[in-house]
């Protein structure tokens, strides 16, 4: 295998959000530095292109470091628009435009790109092995990478004074984030908090074809409501065991639950298998009618012109048909003496216990998590390099001077709404600013 050797002042591994932010900041603030970005994909910024459903929700007014992030984008000429809910988008609402701007700006500042190149190892070498021209007494980094081109597989050795690991986590592996950054960081002596997918959907027991009623019938239905998550090893799930609650749109899919409020909920579904924990300790309850009391709604209609209306038909005036049918089937304890199921019985025939049973299922419809959707569906990674080993103000490793760990590679994750991209920009900028200083 052919081998090549090269040098750079700063090597940034990963051409995603944090890597590109760091590269541009270095180019603007320290134009004399030789900056090299190593990116395994054919081009940088592929994951940025997919963010915000292609619109690129670049930040949020509530995100940490928001003013610093917006200062950076003003400096590179990006025009943005901010919505009342705090979401910030490029004015064109095109993630492709953001990616193009970042890449072109970095190149114009002299940043070098090595795309289609995969990092294999990083070693921290003593000053005695430093290359000619390196500051006296300064330890250096040696990176080994490989690239496959028309000439075959080539091995490349790069010497650098600084390394920024901006390799991402494991979410979205089609964009190149397959967790190799965790291996690199671990080999450099860092501790890794077990990575798990987050901001994704959950599969539920109720979607088993043997379930009665079966959640598969809800596939494709959307409903606004309030989602609550409970965690209880004893599986009693009293009010004191609630660990999360959020209002929003719930999407009932072919496998279970999805939607932004569900995505945010998955950030609170950590469990430790080594300690004997499992997803069985969690329960999801959904309030499908948070703006009123469905029991009172039904009682008001048990007399008068609605008295003979079937219970299922009345419930469909509040809930979408698939949900109404599922809820009332869940509340049904079996046919009455005339063989009628609950949905077909007139309102006037319902006992107060039956009304309350329907209300329990409308206001606290229960779902039992079976599994969290995998890396292909996840928007972010929970876990990563332990924050105990990173200077959070600068992104520099506390174990190795000159090594920086940014973005999703570190054990940080945030809710939907531009917060995770904000973390990527901010940590990349922090690393660059620290190198400049």
C-alpha positions as CSV (number, residue, x, y, z in Angstrom):
1,X,0.0,0.0,0.0
2,X,1.4,3.4,-1.0
3,X,2.1,5.7,1.9
4,X,2.2,9.5,2.0
5,X,3.2,12.0,4.6
6,X,1.9,15.5,5.1
7,X,1.7,18.2,7.8
8,X,-0.9,20.7,9.1
9,X,-1.1,23.0,12.0
10,X,-4.6,21.9,12.8
11,X,-6.4,18.8,11.6
12,X,-10.2,18.7,11.9
13,X,-11.6,15.3,11.6
14,X,-15.2,15.6,10.3
15,X,-16.7,18.1,7.9
16,X,-20.0,18.4,9.7
17,X,-21.5,21.4,11.5
18,X,-18.9,21.6,14.3
19,X,-16.0,20.8,12.0
20,X,-16.9,23.5,9.4
21,X,-17.6,26.1,12.1
22,X,-14.1,25.4,13.6
23,X,-12.5,25.5,10.2
24,X,-14.0,28.9,9.2
25,X,-13.3,30.4,12.6
26,X,-9.7,29.4,12.3
27,X,-9.5,30.7,8.8
28,X,-11.0,34.1,9.8
29,X,-9.1,34.6,13.1
30,X,-5.8,33.0,12.4
31,X,-5.2,33.1,8.6
32,X,-1.6,32.0,9.0
33,X,-2.6,28.6,10.3
34,X,-2.6,25.6,7.9
35,X,-6.0,23.9,8.5
36,X,-6.9,20.5,7.1
37,X,-10.4,18.9,7.3
38,X,-10.5,15.2,6.9
39,X,-13.9,14.0,5.9
40,X,-14.8,10.3,5.1
41,X,-17.8,11.2,2.9
42,X,-17.3,12.4,-0.7
43,X,-18.1,15.9,0.3
44,X,-18.5,17.8,3.6
45,X,-21.8,18.8,5.2
46,X,-24.0,16.0,4.1
47,X,-25.8,15.6,7.4
48,X,-26.3,19.4,7.6
49,X,-28.2,19.1,4.3
50,X,-30.8,16.8,5.9
51,X,-31.4,18.8,9.1
52,X,-34.8,20.4,9.7
53,X,-36.3,18.3,6.9
54,X,-34.0,20.1,4.5
55,X,-34.8,23.6,5.9
56,X,-31.9,23.6,8.5
57,X,-33.1,24.8,11.9
58,X,-29.7,26.3,12.7
59,X,-30.4,27.5,16.2
60,X,-32.9,28.5,18.8
61,X,-33.2,31.7,20.8
62,X,-33.2,29.7,23.9
63,X,-30.0,27.8,23.1
64,X,-26.9,28.3,25.2
65,X,-24.4,30.6,23.3
66,X,-27.1,31.8,20.9
67,X,-25.6,35.3,20.5
68,X,-22.2,33.8,19.8
69,X,-23.7,31.5,17.2
70,X,-25.6,34.3,15.4
71,X,-22.5,36.5,15.5
72,X,-20.6,33.8,13.6
73,X,-23.3,33.5,11.0
74,X,-23.5,37.3,10.5
75,X,-19.7,37.3,9.9
76,X,-20.0,34.7,7.1
77,X,-23.0,36.4,5.5
78,X,-25.9,34.2,6.3
79,X,-29.3,35.9,6.5
80,X,-31.7,34.3,9.0
81,X,-35.3,34.4,10.1
82,X,-36.6,33.8,13.6
83,X,-40.0,32.5,14.4
84,X,-42.1,33.3,17.5
85,X,-41.3,29.9,19.0
86,X,-37.6,30.7,18.9
87,X,-36.7,28.5,15.9
88,X,-34.0,30.1,13.7
89,X,-33.7,29.2,10.0
90,X,-31.7,30.5,7.0
91,X,-33.9,33.0,5.3
92,X,-34.0,30.8,2.2
93,X,-35.0,27.9,4.5
94,X,-32.6,25.7,2.5
95,X,-30.2,23.4,4.3
96,X,-28.3,23.0,1.0
97,X,-27.7,26.8,0.9
98,X,-26.2,26.7,4.4
99,X,-23.9,23.7,3.5
100,X,-22.7,25.5,0.3
101,X,-22.0,28.7,2.2
102,X,-20.0,27.0,4.9
103,X,-18.0,24.9,2.5
104,X,-17.3,27.8,0.1
105,X,-16.4,30.1,2.9
106,X,-13.9,27.6,4.4
107,X,-12.3,27.0,1.0
108,X,-12.0,30.8,0.3
109,X,-10.1,31.1,3.6
110,X,-7.6,28.6,2.6
111,X,-8.9,25.6,4.5
112,X,-7.8,22.3,2.8
113,X,-10.3,19.5,2.4
114,X,-9.4,15.8,2.2
115,X,-12.7,14.1,1.3
116,X,-13.3,10.4,0.9
117,X,-10.6,9.8,3.4
118,X,-11.2,7.7,6.5
119,X,-9.3,8.2,9.8
120,X,-7.9,5.0,11.3
121,X,-5.8,6.0,14.3
122,X,-4.6,9.1,16.2
123,X,-1.4,8.9,18.3
124,X,0.0,11.5,20.7
125,X,3.7,11.7,20.2
126,X,6.4,13.1,22.5
127,X,8.3,16.2,21.5
128,X,11.4,14.1,20.7
129,X,9.4,12.8,17.7
130,X,8.1,16.1,16.5
131,X,8.6,17.1,12.9
132,X,11.0,19.8,11.8
133,X,9.6,23.3,12.4
134,X,7.3,22.2,15.3
135,X,7.6,24.5,18.4
136,X,10.4,23.3,20.6
137,X,9.3,20.9,23.4
138,X,5.8,20.5,21.9
139,X,4.2,17.1,21.6
140,X,2.5,16.4,18.3
141,X,-0.2,14.2,16.8
142,X,0.2,11.6,14.2
143,X,-2.9,10.6,12.3
144,X,-3.2,7.6,10.0
145,X,-5.9,7.6,7.4
146,X,-6.7,5.7,4.2
147,X,-8.3,6.8,0.9
148,X,-9.5,4.8,-2.0
149,X,-9.2,6.3,-5.4
150,X,-8.5,5.3,-9.0
151,X,-5.0,4.4,-8.0
152,X,-6.2,2.0,-5.3
153,X,-6.0,2.2,-1.5
154,X,-3.5,4.7,-0.2
155,X,-2.3,5.2,3.4
156,X,-1.7,8.7,4.5
157,X,0.2,9.9,7.6
158,X,-0.5,13.4,8.9
159,X,1.5,15.3,11.6
160,X,-0.3,18.1,13.4
161,X,0.0,20.4,16.3
162,X,-3.7,20.4,17.1
163,X,-6.5,17.9,16.4
164,X,-10.2,18.6,16.6
165,X,-12.3,15.5,16.7
166,X,-15.7,16.5,15.1
167,X,-16.7,13.1,14.0
168,X,-20.3,13.0,15.3
169,X,-22.0,10.2,17.1
170,X,-23.9,7.2,15.7
171,X,-27.2,8.8,14.6
172,X,-27.8,8.9,10.9
173,X,-25.1,6.4,9.7
174,X,-26.0,7.0,6.1
175,X,-24.2,10.4,6.5
176,X,-21.0,8.7,7.8
177,X,-21.6,8.9,11.5
178,X,-21.1,5.3,12.5
179,X,-19.5,5.8,15.9
180,X,-15.8,5.5,14.8
181,X,-15.1,8.7,16.8
182,X,-15.8,6.9,20.0
183,X,-13.1,4.3,19.1
184,X,-10.6,7.0,18.3
185,X,-11.3,8.8,21.6
186,X,-11.2,5.6,23.6
187,X,-7.8,4.7,22.1
188,X,-6.6,8.1,23.2
189,X,-7.6,7.3,26.8
190,X,-11.0,8.8,27.0
191,X,-14.0,7.2,28.7
192,X,-17.1,6.7,26.6
193,X,-20.6,6.8,28.1
194,X,-22.5,4.1,26.2
195,X,-24.1,5.7,23.1
196,X,-27.8,5.1,22.6
197,X,-30.2,6.6,19.9
198,X,-32.4,9.5,20.9
199,X,-34.9,11.9,19.3
200,X,-36.5,9.0,17.6
201,X,-39.7,7.0,17.7
202,X,-40.6,4.1,20.0
203,X,-42.0,0.7,19.2
204,X,-44.8,-0.5,21.6
205,X,-46.2,-3.8,22.8
206,X,-49.6,-2.7,21.7
207,X,-48.6,-3.0,18.0
208,X,-48.3,-6.8,18.4
209,X,-50.8,-8.4,16.0
210,X,-52.1,-10.5,18.9
211,X,-53.0,-7.4,20.9
212,X,-56.7,-6.5,21.2
213,X,-57.2,-3.8,20.2
214,X,-54.1,-3.7,18.0
215,X,-52.2,-0.5,17.6
216,X,-51.5,-1.2,13.9
217,X,-55.0,0.2,13.2
218,X,-53.7,3.6,14.4
219,X,-51.0,3.8,11.7
220,X,-51.0,7.1,9.9
221,X,-53.1,8.9,12.5
222,X,-52.0,12.2,14.1
223,X,-53.4,13.8,17.2
224,X,-52.5,16.7,19.4
225,X,-52.3,15.8,23.1
226,X,-50.0,15.6,26.2
227,X,-47.5,12.8,26.5
228,X,-46.3,11.6,29.9
229,X,-43.5,9.2,30.6
230,X,-43.3,7.2,33.9
231,X,-40.4,5.2,35.2
232,X,-41.0,2.7,38.1
233,X,-39.0,-0.5,38.7
234,X,-42.1,-1.8,40.6
235,X,-44.3,-1.0,37.5
236,X,-46.9,0.8,39.6
237,X,-46.5,4.0,37.7
238,X,-48.0,6.4,40.2
239,X,-47.9,10.2,39.6
240,X,-44.7,10.5,41.6
241,X,-42.9,8.3,39.0
242,X,-43.4,10.8,36.2
243,X,-40.1,11.8,34.6
244,X,-41.3,13.7,31.5
245,X,-44.3,15.5,30.1
246,X,-44.9,17.5,26.9
247,X,-47.7,18.7,24.8
248,X,-47.6,18.4,21.0
249,X,-48.6,16.3,18.0
250,X,-48.4,12.6,18.5
251,X,-47.9,10.5,15.3
252,X,-49.2,6.9,15.5
253,X,-47.1,5.0,13.0
254,X,-47.0,1.4,11.7
255,X,-44.7,0.5,14.5
256,X,-45.7,2.7,17.5
257,X,-45.3,6.4,18.5
258,X,-43.5,9.3,16.9
259,X,-43.6,13.1,16.7
260,X,-41.5,15.8,18.3
261,X,-42.9,15.3,21.8
262,X,-42.1,11.6,21.5
263,X,-38.6,12.3,20.2
264,X,-38.0,14.6,23.2
265,X,-39.3,11.9,25.5
266,X,-36.8,9.4,24.3
267,X,-34.0,11.5,25.9
268,X,-35.4,10.4,29.3
269,X,-35.5,6.7,28.5
270,X,-32.0,5.8,29.6
271,X,-31.6,2.5,31.4
272,X,-28.6,0.4,32.5
273,X,-28.8,-3.2,31.5
274,X,-25.8,-4.0,33.7
275,X,-27.8,-2.9,36.7
276,X,-30.7,-5.0,35.7
277,X,-32.8,-2.2,34.3
278,X,-35.0,-2.5,31.2
279,X,-37.6,-0.7,29.1
280,X,-40.2,-2.6,31.2
281,X,-39.7,0.1,33.8
282,X,-41.2,2.8,31.5
283,X,-44.8,3.5,30.7
284,X,-46.2,6.1,28.3
285,X,-49.6,7.7,28.9
286,X,-51.3,10.0,26.4
287,X,-54.0,12.5,27.1
288,X,-56.0,12.9,23.9
289,X,-58.4,15.5,25.2
290,X,-56.3,17.8,27.5
291,X,-58.6,20.8,27.0
292,X,-61.6,19.2,28.8
293,X,-63.1,16.4,30.8
294,X,-64.4,13.7,28.5
295,X,-66.5,12.2,31.2
296,X,-68.5,15.4,31.6
297,X,-68.8,15.7,27.8
298,X,-70.4,12.2,27.7
299,X,-72.7,12.8,30.8
300,X,-74.0,16.1,29.2
301,X,-75.1,14.0,26.2
302,X,-76.6,11.0,28.0
303,X,-79.9,12.9,28.1
304,X,-81.8,14.6,25.4
305,X,-81.2,14.3,21.6
306,X,-77.9,12.4,22.0
307,X,-79.2,9.7,24.4
308,X,-79.7,7.1,21.7
309,X,-76.5,7.9,19.9
310,X,-73.9,5.0,20.0
311,X,-71.0,5.7,22.3
312,X,-68.5,5.1,19.6
313,X,-70.1,7.7,17.4
314,X,-70.1,10.3,20.1
315,X,-66.4,9.7,20.8
316,X,-65.7,10.3,17.1
317,X,-66.9,13.9,17.5
318,X,-63.8,14.5,19.7
319,X,-61.2,12.1,18.4
320,X,-60.3,10.9,14.9
321,X,-62.1,7.8,14.0
322,X,-59.2,5.3,14.3
323,X,-58.4,6.7,17.8
324,X,-62.0,6.8,18.9
325,X,-62.4,3.2,17.9
326,X,-59.2,2.1,19.6
327,X,-60.0,4.0,22.8
328,X,-63.5,2.6,23.2
329,X,-62.3,-0.9,22.3
330,X,-59.6,-0.6,25.0
331,X,-62.3,0.5,27.6
332,X,-64.7,-2.3,26.6
333,X,-65.1,-5.1,29.2
334,X,-67.1,-7.3,27.0
335,X,-70.6,-7.4,25.4
336,X,-73.6,-6.5,27.5
337,X,-76.6,-8.9,28.1
338,X,-77.9,-8.1,24.6
339,X,-74.5,-8.9,23.1
340,X,-73.7,-5.3,22.2
341,X,-70.1,-4.1,22.4
342,X,-69.4,-0.8,24.1
343,X,-69.0,1.2,20.9
344,X,-72.5,0.3,19.7
345,X,-74.4,0.9,22.9
346,X,-76.5,4.1,23.2
347,X,-75.1,6.7,25.6
348,X,-78.1,6.4,27.9
349,X,-77.3,2.8,28.7
350,X,-73.7,3.5,29.9
351,X,-73.2,3.2,33.7
352,X,-71.0,5.8,35.4
353,X,-68.3,3.2,35.8
354,X,-68.3,2.7,32.0
355,X,-68.2,6.5,31.4
356,X,-65.2,6.7,33.7
357,X,-63.5,3.8,32.0
358,X,-63.8,5.6,28.6
359,X,-62.5,8.8,30.3
360,X,-59.5,6.9,31.7
361,X,-58.5,5.7,28.3
362,X,-59.0,9.1,26.6
363,X,-57.0,11.0,29.3
364,X,-54.4,8.3,30.1
365,X,-54.2,6.0,27.1
366,X,-51.3,3.6,28.0
367,X,-48.5,2.3,25.8
368,X,-45.7,0.0,26.8
369,X,-42.4,0.7,25.1
370,X,-40.9,-2.4,23.5
371,X,-37.8,-0.7,22.0
372,X,-36.4,2.6,21.0
373,X,-36.0,3.0,17.2
374,X,-32.4,2.5,16.0
375,X,-29.6,4.7,14.6
376,X,-31.1,5.0,11.1
377,X,-34.1,6.9,12.6
378,X,-32.5,8.7,15.4
379,X,-31.7,12.4,15.1
380,X,-29.1,12.5,17.8
381,X,-26.8,10.3,20.0
382,X,-27.1,10.1,23.8
383,X,-23.8,9.3,25.4
384,X,-20.3,9.8,24.1
385,X,-17.0,11.1,25.5
386,X,-17.5,11.8,29.2
387,X,-17.8,15.5,30.0
388,X,-15.7,14.9,33.1
389,X,-12.8,14.7,30.6
390,X,-13.5,17.8,28.6
391,X,-13.1,21.5,29.3
392,X,-16.6,22.6,28.5
393,X,-15.6,26.2,27.9
394,X,-13.0,25.3,25.3
395,X,-13.9,21.8,24.1
396,X,-10.3,20.8,24.9
397,X,-9.5,17.4,26.3
398,X,-8.5,17.4,29.9
399,X,-6.3,14.4,29.2
400,X,-4.4,15.5,26.2
401,X,-3.3,19.1,25.5
402,X,-4.2,20.2,21.9
403,X,-6.9,17.6,21.4
404,X,-10.5,19.0,21.1
405,X,-13.7,17.0,21.2
406,X,-16.8,18.8,19.7
407,X,-20.4,18.3,18.8
408,X,-22.2,15.0,19.2
409,X,-19.0,13.1,19.9
410,X,-19.2,14.4,23.5
411,X,-21.9,13.2,25.9
412,X,-24.3,16.1,25.2
413,X,-27.8,15.9,23.7
414,X,-30.7,18.3,23.6
415,X,-34.3,18.5,22.7
416,X,-35.6,19.1,19.2
417,X,-35.7,22.7,17.9
418,X,-32.2,23.7,16.8
419,X,-30.5,22.9,20.2
420,X,-28.3,20.1,18.9
421,X,-27.1,22.0,15.9
422,X,-26.4,25.0,18.3
423,X,-24.2,22.7,20.4
424,X,-22.3,21.7,17.2
425,X,-21.6,25.2,16.1
426,X,-20.8,26.5,19.6
427,X,-18.3,23.7,20.5
428,X,-16.6,24.0,17.2
429,X,-16.2,27.7,17.6
430,X,-15.0,27.2,21.2
431,X,-12.2,24.9,20.0
432,X,-11.1,27.2,17.2
433,X,-11.1,30.2,19.5
434,X,-9.0,28.4,22.1
435,X,-6.4,27.4,19.4
436,X,-6.3,31.0,18.2
437,X,-5.6,32.3,21.7
